Structure formats: C-alpha cells, structure tokens
C-alpha cells in the first residue's frame, strides 16, 4: 500500500469553496494511488438540502493533487458517491473524464482516464457540479488505478441464474451487485438484447447473466419486484476468478385475482430525459413483475407490444397504450387506453373543461389520471393550497377536475408527507368526485427510479399475464376496484365487499383488513379512515414477515348516512440496494423519513339505505337548503360526521364569500365537538391558502 501525504489548503477552502489534498506516490509506477480514503461532504449552493447532512459542508468541489509518472496509457479512477441529485463531473488536469448522472444510490464508479491526460509530476483531479439546484452529496474514496478500465472491470466473472420456486423455472429478474458496505458496484457488462445494465444492476430477460466485475467481496441479490422475496449470495473474488451461482426466489405476496399495473411508464427514447431506452424498458417491466404497464409518453402514443415481443418477454405482461397529456400550465394527466391512431388530445387547452372535452373525443371511456397533483410543473400545482382546499376536495376557482382517477403514490416523485395525496383523494370523495386512487412509478430510468415500485393492483383475472382482458381491467380502474402499493399491500373487506363496491349494512360493520408485503419490507402501523377521518389505528408488532404481516377484523357501528371506508398501512422505507425507496422529488422540508405504504381503494357504505352512494357534499347541500338559522343548522349537522360539516362550511363560503367566516363562527357556538372539528378544519385550510 503506497504511503499518501495529505495537506489541507484552508485558503482554497475559504476563498474558492473547494477542498485540496496532496498525495505523493511512494511505490513504483504501477502501484494504485489512493488520493483520499474517506468520504467528503460537498454542497452545491448555499442551502442545506437534508437535515442528515451537517450545517456546513467541507466545500463545493473536491480537488485532489497527486504526482504520477505519465505512461501515456489509459488509467482508471475509482470513486464512491452518494445522494447525487445533480450531475457531478470529474476533470483531470482540466479535461473532462466523465459526469456521474444524478442518482441518490450509494455507488462505486470506475471511470476511464484517457491516454495522454496525465502528465509527469503534479496532476489535479477535480469533482464538481455544473447544476444550479441545492445538492448535498458525499463523494470520496478516490483511487487512481494504473490499468485500463476494461481490464479492471473484467478481473472476475460470475455466472448467475435466477429461478422461481416451486417449479424451478428461470424467470426475468433484477440482479443487484453491492460491495460489503452496501454500495452498488459498476460492472463490466453492457446492455444487450436480453440485459439492461446500470451500475450494480442487471435486468435479465432470461434469468441468466454473466457478471464481469473487479476483484473483491460482493453481495449478489436477485429479486422480481414487490411480490417476490430476495435471494442473496456473498462472494469473494480474486483476480482471474470465475464462479457460478443459482439463486432462487419465491412469490411471497398473494395477489391472485389482482393484476399489477403501473399507470405511469416512460422511456428516455421518447421522453428525452431519464436513461431507459425503449428496449431496456421491456426488460425492466418483466424483471419487476408488472403485468399491466401503461405507456404514458408525453403527448405521444407509443405501443409497447412490438418491443415486448422483440425482447421475448411479451408473455409476462399485457401492454396498455396510453399517453401523458402534458399541458404547459394545467397539469399532467395520463389517459388510457387510447387507440393507436385517431384524434389528438389538445394539450394546449385553455382550461380543464376544454381539456376534458378533448380527451373524451379522443378515447372511449378512458381512465383519466391526475398525475403528481402536489408537484409544480409549468408554474402550476393542481392541488396546491393556493388553488385547492384539500380537506374539502374543493377547487378555489370552481374548476371541475377533468379526471376519474388520481395518483396517491408516485414513487418517482414521492412527497415529504406520504399521506398528503391520500388525504386529498379522500377529501375529493367527500366532494362527490368519484376518483380512483392509483399508485405509479413515473419511471424514466432503468435503476434510479424503479419501474413498478409504486403500483396499482387492479381486480381482474391475472392468471395469464400476457393475455389480460384490457376492457375488464380498465373498467375495474374506473370503478375503483383497486389497491395501491408502495412496498406494502393493504386489502379491505367491509361486510363481504371490497374496494369500489357499495355495501348495504345490516347492523354493525365487520371491517377485515389484511396487510401483506415481502420479507424485505416492514409494516409498522395500520389505520382506518371513514369519510377521511381517522377512526382507528394500531401498531403492527414485528411486521417483517414474508407474505401476511398483519390481519384483523375491526367492528364499526353502522353509520346513519353514507360513508366511504379506507385502510392504510405504513412502514419505514427500504434502504437495501435491490429496492431503495427515493427521497422527495420536490421536498417541502429538509427533514424526511423514508416510508412504504399500502392503501386500499374505498368501500362505499349505503348507510341511509337509498340504494345509491351520497357524498358528504350532497348531505351538506340538503341540510343547508332546509335552514339558515345557526342553531338549527348545527342541530341538523350533528346527525352527520365531520366531513359533512366541512362541506357545509364550503357551501356557506360559496353562498357568501365575504361573510361566511362570521356565519361559521356563529355555527361554532352551537355545534357539538365533531361538527366543530369539521368546520374548523375548513376554516384553517381556507385561511392557509388565501
């Protein structure tokens, strides 16, 4: 091991916001040179991105000075990096070597230093970002290796095959390679017809892959998305070593009768950002076990069928043709299924009403999904507090949402508050907007954001994944017969009926809840919501089992009016390299606790026996029509839950915008506690966004 001298240049840190270490080579010219053996906290911008990082970064750039004897040959730089949200670039003596793409994963990269880049004597390696957004990163453990990259990356070979038990058949899968510290390790493999390759990740169409990698100790894992367990093997590979390993995975989550759908799937080929080509996307879909992938390219129609057949994976899923209607300033909406040809959708519509008219003219009875409703695109946040009152499901401008579904989980754009969108959705159900909740990935990448990590389970026959009846599946989506999964799966049964169904209670309601997940996720808590109000919650002991993690039947008194019932389970996020959950795309806080989530669709309870479902808004409208006297109205509202009181406050504002707060204050003088809670919830939300 060569001796390395390090000298900190504090003036450079203070004046140029960079860090410099000097390293001198004591061994021969062929020895590997360690430039720094530790990780360095760098920061792009002034603001701290995450609380997990110190208040002050070491520098904005890492500058390493070192002495070598230039041979004129290609050499390799090995480095480790984590939490890259922007692109960070490596320069040697002012020449670009490579830019590391944005990826938060802990990763070890091997980059080629072209011949002629190094000079005899003193050289400089600089790592910095050319981005503009704040970015706290860890970069370090930098070594210059006196050999070409291709030679380094082919020091050892491991043949891996992945098989499903019972049966032993080879299956499409994801193979993950990490070092002994859990960092993904770049491979000598490249993408080909049956493999999609990224640092530390290989998706294989056949279940087989020959891994080429530097000598070292590794943990090799194999899985197939949320429904499957993970098998692992530790290997210690010397230079020139070859090995062969068979890994076995089992389906741990029972989803029979429910097809796994990702309603939001992109490729870099058509979206022009991300990194997954259309051919690679076929392999990732099969490797993650998505049975109904919806092609949702921006304002264009791309059928995945031909690509799936060419890749030899068409039997593993049934493609759904859709599009993401990407408007300049009205939000984004996924529409499916749509015909391959036909009338275009006018993405430059002037308002939501015109947009819906255009969508319905282009497709017959489609699912229309509001995407990432709390994110800003084109300066427009559909469900922002300035234009939407979440607790009431009310658009401040009176616009009618042109959708029959909405994303409540988007694993490529998670929120700091994982329950914000589920609350928005339940608020809109109370408003009478019969929206289906969906989970999606919004993946544009092979590995950074995993396709199908957020997903929707749709009630339909999935016994033949390559031949699913799309009409039946789409109808289930439209009718709310779904479950949303992001690491957990929460099923609900109310008096024998499931999501999307209307229940006519006969006395007390038996609410059966089952929480499932693979052995590598953990469920911590389960909660039950009635009309968006939390009515019961419980801690899940253990919660780490494979398959069924928790099950119970809770009893609810039969409601006197119609309500919707939803179950939600949550747990900590996944840090393992084979399925890491992401940090927020547009964070609202520097503090973030990663999470997994499973949510049922809504079961509708016909409490008043009318034979149809009446929303909280319908009841509020009915009671306000009967009286304007505060005492009388408070007595009328007392027969209902807080959600009806919230809608009553909304109607009072619509009736008298200038005076409604005084009217609500008068109501509060006579309202019982649950009614007062509903009224105050509306007032608080109204005042927050105005």
C-alpha positions in Angstrom: 0.0 0.0 0.0 1.7 3.3 -1.1 2.1 6.0 1.6 -0.1 9.0 0.9 0.6 12.5 2.2 -2.4 14.8 2.7 -2.2 18.6 3.1 -5.3 20.7 3.6 -5.2 24.1 1.8 -7.5 26.2 4.0 -7.2 29.3 1.9 -8.6 27.5 -1.1 -11.4 26.2 1.0 -12.3 29.7 2.3 -11.8 31.7 -0.9 -12.7 29.2 -3.6 -15.0 26.9 -1.7 -13.0 23.8 -2.7 -11.0 21.2 -0.9 -7.5 20.1 -1.9 -5.5 17.1 -0.8 -1.9 16.4 -1.9 -0.9 12.8 -2.5 2.6 11.6 -3.4 3.4 8.2 -4.8 6.0 6.3 -2.7 5.8 3.0 -4.6 6.5 2.0 -8.2 4.8 3.5 -11.2 2.4 0.6 -11.5 1.0 0.9 -7.9 -2.6 2.1 -7.3 -2.7 5.5 -5.9 -5.2 6.3 -3.1 -6.0 10.1 -3.4 -8.4 10.1 -0.5 -9.5 7.2 1.7 -12.6 8.9 3.1 -15.9 10.4 2.0 -16.2 14.2 1.7 -19.4 16.3 2.2 -19.8 18.7 -0.7 -22.6 21.1 -1.3 -23.9 22.8 -4.4 -25.5 26.1 -3.5 -25.9 27.6 -0.1 -28.9 26.0 1.5 -28.7 22.6 3.2 -30.7 20.1 1.2 -31.3 17.5 4.0 -31.0 17.6 7.8 -29.0 14.4 7.8 -26.0 16.5 6.5 -24.1 18.9 8.7 -24.9 22.6 8.7 -21.6 23.3 6.9 -20.2 21.4 4.0 -16.5 20.8 3.6 -16.5 22.5 0.2 -18.3 22.9 -3.1 -15.7 20.9 -5.0 -13.2 18.1 -4.3 -9.8 18.9 -5.7 -7.1 16.3 -5.3 -3.5 17.0 -6.3 -1.2 14.0 -7.0 2.1 13.0 -8.5 2.5 10.2 -11.1 4.8 9.2 -13.9 2.9 9.6 -17.1 3.0 6.4 -19.2 0.7 7.6 -22.0 -1.7 4.7 -21.2 -5.3 4.8 -20.1 -5.8 4.6 -16.4 -8.9 4.2 -14.2 -10.2 6.3 -11.4 -12.3 4.5 -8.8 -14.6 6.6 -6.6 -17.6 6.3 -4.3 -20.6 8.7 -4.3 -24.0 9.1 -2.7 -27.0 11.4 -2.9 -26.3 12.9 -6.3 -29.4 14.8 -7.3 -27.5 16.9 -9.8 -24.8 15.7 -12.3 -21.3 15.8 -10.8 -18.3 15.8 -13.2 -14.8 14.5 -12.9 -12.0 16.5 -14.6 -8.3 15.6 -14.7 -5.9 18.4 -15.5 -8.9 20.5 -16.7 -10.1 17.8 -19.2 -13.5 16.2 -18.8 -13.2 12.5 -17.8 -16.9 11.7 -17.1 -20.0 13.1 -15.5 -21.8 10.9 -12.9 -25.5 11.0 -13.6 -28.0 12.1 -10.9 -28.6 9.1 -8.6 -29.0 9.1 -4.9 -27.8 5.5 -4.5 -24.6 4.7 -2.8 -22.4 3.8 -5.8 -18.8 2.9 -6.7 -17.9 4.0 -10.2 -14.9 3.2 -12.3 -14.1 5.9 -14.9 -11.5 5.8 -17.7 -8.8 8.5 -17.7 -8.0 8.8 -21.4 -4.4 8.3 -22.7 -2.4 11.5 -22.6 -4.5 13.1 -19.9 -1.9 12.7 -17.1 1.5 14.4 -17.1 4.8 13.6 -15.4 4.8 15.1 -11.9 1.9 17.1 -10.4 -1.7 16.4 -11.6 -5.1 17.6 -10.5 -8.4 15.7 -10.2 -11.4 17.9 -9.6 -15.0 16.8 -8.9 -17.7 19.5 -9.0 -21.2 20.0 -10.3 -22.4 22.3 -13.0 -26.0 22.2 -11.8 -28.0 25.0 -10.1 -30.3 23.4 -7.6 -29.1 22.7 -4.0 -27.4 19.4 -3.7 -25.7 17.8 -0.6 -23.5 14.9 -1.6 -20.9 12.5 -0.3 -18.0 11.8 -2.7 -14.7 10.3 -1.9 -12.6 7.1 -1.6 -10.8 8.0 -4.8 -8.1 5.8 -6.2 -6.2 6.0 -9.5 -5.5 2.5 -10.9 -2.6 2.1 -13.3 -4.6 -0.1 -15.7 -7.2 0.5 -18.4 -10.8 0.4 -17.3 -11.7 -2.6 -19.4 -9.0 -4.7 -17.7 -10.1 -3.6 -14.2 -13.8 -4.4 -14.9 -13.0 -7.9 -16.2 -10.9 -9.1 -13.3 -13.5 -11.7 -12.2 -16.6 -13.4 -13.7 -19.7 -14.7 -12.0 -22.4 -16.6 -13.9 -25.8 -16.1 -12.1 -29.1 -17.8 -12.9 -32.4 -16.9 -11.2 -35.1 -19.5 -10.8 -38.6 -19.4 -9.3 -39.8 -21.9 -6.8 -41.8 -24.0 -6.8 -41.1 -25.3 -10.3 -37.6 -24.2 -10.8 -38.3 -22.2 -14.0 -35.9 -19.4 -14.9 -37.6 -16.0 -14.7 -37.0 -12.4 -15.7 -35.4 -10.7 -12.7 -33.3 -8.0 -11.3 -29.7 -8.9 -10.2 -28.1 -6.4 -7.9 -24.4 -6.3 -7.0 -23.2 -4.4 -4.0 -19.9 -4.3 -2.1 -19.6 -5.4 1.5 -20.7 -2.0 2.7 -23.9 -2.0 0.5 -22.7 0.3 -2.3 -23.7 -0.6 -5.8 -20.6 -1.5 -7.9 -20.2 -0.6 -11.5 -19.9 -3.7 -13.8 -18.0 -4.6 -16.9 -21.3 -5.6 -18.5 -23.1 -3.5 -21.1 -26.7 -3.5 -22.2 -27.6 -6.0 -24.9 -30.8 -7.6 -26.3 -31.6 -9.6 -23.1 -29.9 -7.4 -20.4 -30.4 -3.9 -19.2 -27.3 -2.8 -17.3 -26.6 0.1 -14.9 -24.1 0.4 -12.0 -24.6 -2.6 -9.8 -27.8 -3.6 -11.6 -28.7 -6.1 -14.3 -32.2 -6.8 -15.5 -32.2 -10.1 -17.3 -35.0 -11.3 -19.7 -34.0 -15.0 -19.2 -33.0 -15.0 -15.5 -29.3 -15.6 -16.5 -26.4 -13.1 -16.6 -22.6 -13.4 -16.7 -21.3 -10.7 -14.4 -17.9 -9.1 -15.1 -16.5 -7.1 -12.2 -13.4 -6.1 -10.4 -11.9 -8.5 -7.9 -13.4 -8.0 -4.4 -16.1 -9.0 -2.0 -19.7 -8.6 -3.1 -23.2 -9.4 -2.1 -25.2 -10.5 -5.1 -29.0 -10.3 -4.8 -31.8 -11.5 -7.1 -35.5 -10.5 -7.0 -38.5 -9.8 -9.2 -40.2 -6.7 -7.7 -42.6 -6.3 -4.9 -44.3 -9.7 -4.9 -41.2 -11.7 -4.6 -38.6 -12.5 -1.9 -34.9 -11.8 -2.5 -32.2 -14.4 -2.6 -28.6 -13.4 -1.8 -25.1 -14.9 -2.1 -21.8 -13.4 -0.7 -18.8 -13.9 -2.9 -15.1 -13.2 -2.5 -13.5 -12.9 -5.9 -9.7 -12.9 -6.6 -8.3 -11.6 -9.8 -8.9 -14.2 -12.5 -11.7 -15.9 -10.5 -14.7 -17.5 -12.1 -17.8 -18.6 -10.3 -21.3 -19.8 -10.9 -24.3 -19.4 -8.6 -28.0 -20.3 -8.8 -30.4 -18.0 -6.9 -33.9 -19.0 -6.0 -36.8 -16.6 -5.5 -40.4 -17.3 -4.3 -43.6 -15.3 -4.6 -44.3 -14.1 -1.1 -47.3 -11.8 -1.7 -50.5 -13.4 -2.8 -52.1 -11.2 -5.5 -54.2 -13.8 -7.3 -57.2 -12.1 -8.9 -55.4 -8.7 -8.9 -53.1 -7.6 -11.8 -50.1 -5.4 -11.1 -50.5 -2.2 -13.1 -48.1 0.8 -13.4 -50.1 3.6 -14.8 -47.1 5.9 -15.5 -44.3 4.5 -17.5 -41.8 6.4 -19.6 -38.6 5.8 -21.7 -35.7 8.1 -22.4 -36.2 7.2 -26.0 -39.4 9.2 -26.2 -39.5 11.4 -23.1 -36.0 12.7 -23.8 -35.0 12.5 -20.2 -34.1 9.7 -17.9 -31.9 6.8 -19.2 -34.1 3.8 -20.1 -34.3 3.1 -23.8 -37.5 1.5 -25.2 -35.7 -1.9 -25.4 -34.4 -1.7 -21.9 -37.8 -0.8 -20.6 -39.2 -4.1 -21.8 -36.6 -5.9 -19.6 -37.3 -3.8 -16.5 -41.1 -4.4 -16.8 -40.6 -8.1 -17.0 -38.0 -8.1 -14.2 -40.2 -6.1 -11.8 -43.3 -8.3 -12.4 -45.6 -5.5 -13.9 -48.5 -7.2 -15.6 -50.3 -4.1 -17.0 -47.7 -1.4 -17.9 -49.3 1.8 -19.3 -47.2 3.5 -21.9 -47.5 7.2 -20.9 -45.1 9.1 -23.1 -45.6 12.9 -23.1 -48.2 13.9 -25.7 -47.4 10.9 -27.9 -48.6 7.3 -28.3 -46.0 4.5 -28.1 -47.3 0.9 -28.2 -45.1 -1.4 -26.2 -46.3 -4.6 -27.8 -43.8 -4.9 -30.6 -40.9 -4.1 -28.3 -42.1 -6.7 -25.8 -42.3 -9.4 -28.5 -38.8 -8.5 -29.8 -37.4 -8.8 -26.3 -39.0 -12.2 -25.8 -41.0 -11.0 -22.7 -44.5 -10.4 -24.1 -45.9 -13.4 -22.2 -45.1 -11.7 -18.9 -47.3 -8.6 -19.4 -50.1 -7.1 -21.4 -49.2 -3.6 -22.7 -51.6 -0.8 -22.3 -51.4 2.1 -24.8 -51.8 5.5 -23.2 -50.3 8.9 -23.1 -49.4 11.6 -20.6 -51.2 14.7 -21.6 -48.6 17.2 -20.6 -50.0 20.7 -20.7 -48.0 23.9 -20.4 -49.9 25.2 -17.3 -52.8 22.9 -16.5 -51.1 19.9 -15.0 -50.4 16.4 -16.3 -53.0 13.7 -17.0 -52.5 10.0 -18.0 -55.1 8.8 -20.4 -55.6 5.1 -21.2 -56.4 3.0 -23.1 -56.4 5.1 -26.3 -56.4 4.0 -30.0 -53.1 3.9 -31.8 -54.3 6.4 -34.3 -57.1 9.0 -34.1 -58.0 12.4 -32.9 -55.1 14.1 -31.0 -55.7 15.4 -27.5 -55.3 19.2 -27.3 -52.6 19.6 -24.6 -52.8 23.4 -25.1 -56.4 23.6 -23.9 -57.2 26.8 -22.1 -58.9 25.3 -19.0 -59.8 21.9 -17.5 -63.2 21.8 -19.1 -61.8 22.2 -22.6 -59.1 19.6 -21.8 -61.7 17.0 -20.7 -63.8 17.6 -23.8 -60.7 17.0 -25.9 -59.7 13.8 -24.0 -63.2 12.3 -24.3 -63.3 13.0 -28.0 -60.0 11.1 -28.4 -60.8 7.9 -26.4 -63.9 6.0 -25.4 -64.4 5.6 -21.7 -60.8 6.0 -20.7 -59.2 6.2 -17.3 -58.0 9.8 -16.8 -55.5 10.1 -14.0 -54.4 13.3 -12.4 -50.6 12.9 -12.0 -48.4 14.2 -9.1 -51.1 16.7 -8.1 -48.9 18.4 -5.4 -45.9 18.9 -7.7 -45.3 22.1 -9.7 -45.0 21.8 -13.5 -45.1 24.9 -15.7 -45.7 27.0 -12.6 -48.9 25.2 -11.9 -49.6 23.0 -8.9 -53.1 21.4 -9.3 -53.6 20.6 -5.6 -51.6 23.5 -4.1 -53.1 25.3 -1.2 -53.4 28.5 -3.2 -55.9 26.8 -5.6 -57.2 23.7 -3.7 -58.7 23.2 -0.3 -57.7 19.6 0.4 -59.9 18.8 3.3 -63.0 19.7 1.3 -61.7 18.5 -2.1 -62.6 22.0 -3.4 -61.0 23.9 -6.2 -60.9 27.5 -5.2 -61.6 28.7 -8.7 -64.5 26.4 -9.2 -62.7 24.3 -11.9 -64.0 20.8 -12.4 -61.2 18.3 -12.4 -61.0 16.5 -15.8 -60.1 13.1 -14.3 -61.7 10.0 -12.9 -58.6 8.9 -11.1 -55.6 10.4 -9.3 -52.1 9.4 -8.2 -51.9 9.0 -4.5 -48.4 7.5 -4.7 -45.8 8.3 -7.3 -42.6 6.5 -6.4 -40.6 8.7 -8.8 -41.9 11.8 -7.1 -42.6 10.9 -3.5 -43.7 13.6 -1.1 -42.2 14.7 2.2 -45.7 13.8 3.7 -46.6 10.4 2.3 -50.3 10.8 3.3 -50.8 14.2 1.7 -52.2 12.8 -1.5 -54.3 10.1 0.1 -55.9 12.9 2.3 -56.5 15.0 -0.8 -58.2 12.0 -2.5 -60.5 11.3 0.4 -61.4 15.0 0.5 -62.4 14.8 -3.1 -64.5 11.7 -2.4 -66.3 13.8 0.2 -66.8 16.4 -2.5 -68.6 13.8 -4.7 -65.7 13.4 -7.1 -65.6 9.6 -7.6 -61.9 9.3 -8.2 -60.0 6.0 -8.3 -56.7 6.1 -6.3 -53.7 4.8 -8.2 -50.0 4.1 -7.5 -47.4 4.5 -10.2 -43.6 4.9 -10.7 -43.3 7.7 -13.3 -40.1 5.9 -14.1 -37.9 7.2 -16.9 -34.9 5.1 -15.8 -33.5 1.6 -15.6 -32.5 1.7 -12.0 -32.6 5.2 -10.4 -36.4 5.2 -10.1 -37.6 1.6 -10.3 -40.5 0.9 -12.6 -43.5 -0.5 -10.8 -42.2 0.5 -7.3 -45.3 2.4 -6.9 -48.1 0.3 -8.5 -51.8 -0.3 -8.6 -53.4 -3.7 -8.1 -56.5 -4.0 -10.3 -59.2 -6.6 -9.7 -59.3 -8.8 -12.8 -58.1 -12.3 -13.9 -54.3 -12.3 -14.0 -53.8 -16.0 -14.4 -52.2 -15.3 -17.8 -50.2 -12.1 -17.5 -49.7 -11.8 -21.3 -53.4 -12.1 -22.1 -55.3 -9.9 -19.6 -58.7 -8.6 -20.7 -58.0 -4.8 -21.0 -61.7 -3.9 -21.1 -62.3 -5.6 -17.8 -59.2 -4.2 -16.3 -60.0 -0.7 -17.4 -63.5 -1.0 -16.1 -62.1 -2.0 -12.7 -59.9 1.0 -12.7 -62.8 3.3 -13.5 -65.0 1.7 -10.8 -62.3 1.9 -8.1 -61.7 -1.8 -7.7 -58.0 -1.3 -6.9 -55.4 -1.3 -4.2 -52.4 1.0 -4.1 -49.0 -0.5 -3.3 -45.6 1.1 -2.4 -43.8 -1.7 -0.5 -47.0 -2.9 1.2 -50.4 -4.2 0.1 -53.5 -3.4 2.2 -56.7 -5.3 1.5 -60.1 -4.3 2.9 -63.3 -6.2 3.2 -66.4 -4.5 4.6 -69.3 -6.8 5.2 -68.1 -9.1 2.4 -67.4 -6.3 -0.1 -64.2 -4.8 -1.4 -62.9 -1.6 -3.0 -65.3 0.1 -5.4 -68.3 -1.8 -4.1 -71.4 -0.4 -2.4 -72.3 -2.1 0.9 -75.8 -2.1 2.4 -75.2 -2.7 6.1 -77.3 -4.8 8.3 -76.2 -3.7 11.7 -72.6 -3.5 12.9 -70.0 -3.4 10.1 -67.2 -6.1 10.1 -64.1 -4.5 8.6 -61.5 -7.1 7.8 -58.0 -5.7 7.0 -55.0 -7.7 5.7 -51.5 -6.2 5.3 -49.1 -8.1 3.0 -45.6 -7.5 1.8 -42.3 -9.3 1.0 -40.0 -10.2 3.8 -37.7 -7.3 3.0 -40.3 -4.6 3.8 -41.7 -3.8 7.3 -45.2 -2.7 8.3 -45.4 -0.5 11.4 -48.9 0.9 11.6 -52.4 0.4 10.2 -55.1 3.0 10.2 -58.8 3.1 9.2 -60.4 6.2 7.7 -64.2 6.8 7.5 -65.0 9.8 5.2 -61.4 10.8 5.5 -61.5 10.9 9.3 -59.1 8.6 11.2 -61.4 6.4 13.4 -58.9 3.7 14.5 -55.2 2.8 14.2 -53.0 0.2 15.6 -49.3 -0.7 15.8 -48.3 -3.8 13.9 -46.0 -5.8 16.1 -43.0 -7.2 14.2 -44.3 -6.5 10.7 -41.3 -8.2 9.0 -42.8 -11.5 8.0 -42.9 -12.6 4.4 -46.5 -12.5 2.9 -49.1 -11.8 5.5 -47.8 -9.3 8.0 -51.0 -8.4 9.9 -54.7 -9.3 9.9 -57.6 -8.3 12.0 -61.4 -7.6 11.9 -62.5 -4.4 13.4 -66.1 -3.5 14.2 -67.8 -0.3 13.3 -71.2 0.9 14.3 -73.5 1.1 11.3 -73.5 4.7 10.0 -76.7 6.6 9.7 -75.6 8.1 6.5 -73.4 7.1 3.6 -69.6 7.0 4.1 -66.5 5.6 2.4 -64.1 3.4 4.3 -60.3 3.2 3.5 -57.5 1.3 5.2 -53.8 2.4 5.1 -50.7 0.6 6.3 -47.3 2.3 6.6 -43.7 1.4 7.5 -40.1 2.6 7.2 -38.6 3.0 3.7 -36.2 0.4 2.1 -32.5 1.2 2.0 -31.3 -2.1 0.6 -29.7 -1.6 -2.8 -32.1 -4.0 -4.6 -35.2 -1.8 -3.9 -34.2 1.5 -2.4 -37.1 4.0 -1.9 -36.4 7.5 -3.1 -36.2 10.9 -1.4 -38.8 13.6 -2.3 -38.7 15.0 -5.8 -39.9 18.4 -4.7 -39.3 18.4 -0.9 -41.3 20.7 1.4 -38.9 20.1 4.3 -35.2 19.3 4.9 -36.4 16.5 7.2 -37.5 13.3 5.6 -38.3 9.8 7.0 -38.4 7.3 4.1 -41.6 5.2 4.1 -43.5 2.4 2.4 -47.3 2.5 2.1 -50.2 0.2 1.2 -53.7 1.6 0.7 -57.0 0.0 -0.1 -59.4 1.5 -2.5 -62.6 2.9 -1.0 -65.5 0.7 0.1 -68.8 2.7 -0.1 -71.4 2.2 2.6 -75.0 2.9 1.9 -75.8 4.0 5.4 -79.2 5.7 4.6 -80.4 2.7 2.6 -81.2 4.8 -0.5 -79.6 2.2 -2.9 -77.0 4.7 -4.1 -74.0 6.5 -2.6 -74.4 10.1 -1.4 -71.3 12.1 -0.7 -70.7 14.4 2.3 -71.3 17.4 -0.1 -74.8 16.0 -1.1 -75.8 15.8 2.6 -74.5 19.2 3.4 -76.3 20.8 0.4 -79.5 19.1 1.5 -79.3 20.4 5.1 -78.3 24.0 4.1 -81.4 24.1 1.9 -83.6 23.5 4.9 -82.5 26.3 7.2 -80.2 29.3 7.6 -80.5 29.6 11.3 -77.1 28.7 13.0 -78.7 26.9 15.9 -81.0 24.8 13.7 -78.2 24.1 11.2 -75.9 23.0 13.9 -78.5 20.6 15.1 -79.1 19.2 11.6 -75.3 18.8 11.0 -75.0 16.9 14.4 -76.6 13.9 12.7 -73.6 13.5 10.4 -69.9 13.3 10.7 -67.2 16.0 10.5 -66.8 15.6 6.7 -70.4 16.8 6.2 -69.7 19.8 8.4 -66.6 20.6 6.3 -68.7 20.6 3.2 -71.3 22.8 4.8 -68.6 25.4 5.6 -67.6 25.2 1.9 -71.1 25.8 0.7 -71.5 28.7 3.1 -68.4 30.3 1.6 -69.8 29.9 -1.9 -73.1 31.5 -0.8 -71.5 34.5 1.0 -67.7 34.8 0.4 -67.4 38.0 2.4 -69.5 36.9 5.4 -69.1 33.2 5.7 -66.4 33.3 8.4 -68.8 35.1 10.7 -71.5 32.6 9.8 -69.2 29.7 10.7 -68.2 31.4 13.9 -71.9 31.6 14.8 -72.4 27.9 14.0 -69.4 27.0 16.2 -71.3 28.5 19.2 -73.9 25.7 18.9 -72.0 22.9 17.3 -71.2 19.6 19.0 -67.4 18.7 19.0 -67.4 16.6 15.8 -69.2 19.2 13.9 -66.9 21.9 15.3 -63.9 19.9 14.2 -65.2 19.7 10.6 -66.0 23.5 10.5 -62.6 24.5 11.9 -60.8 22.1 9.5 -62.3 24.1 6.6 -61.6 27.4 8.1 -57.9 26.5 8.8 -57.4 25.2 5.2 -59.2 28.2 3.7 -57.1 30.7 5.6 -53.8 28.9 4.9 -54.1 29.2 1.1 -55.7 32.6 0.6 
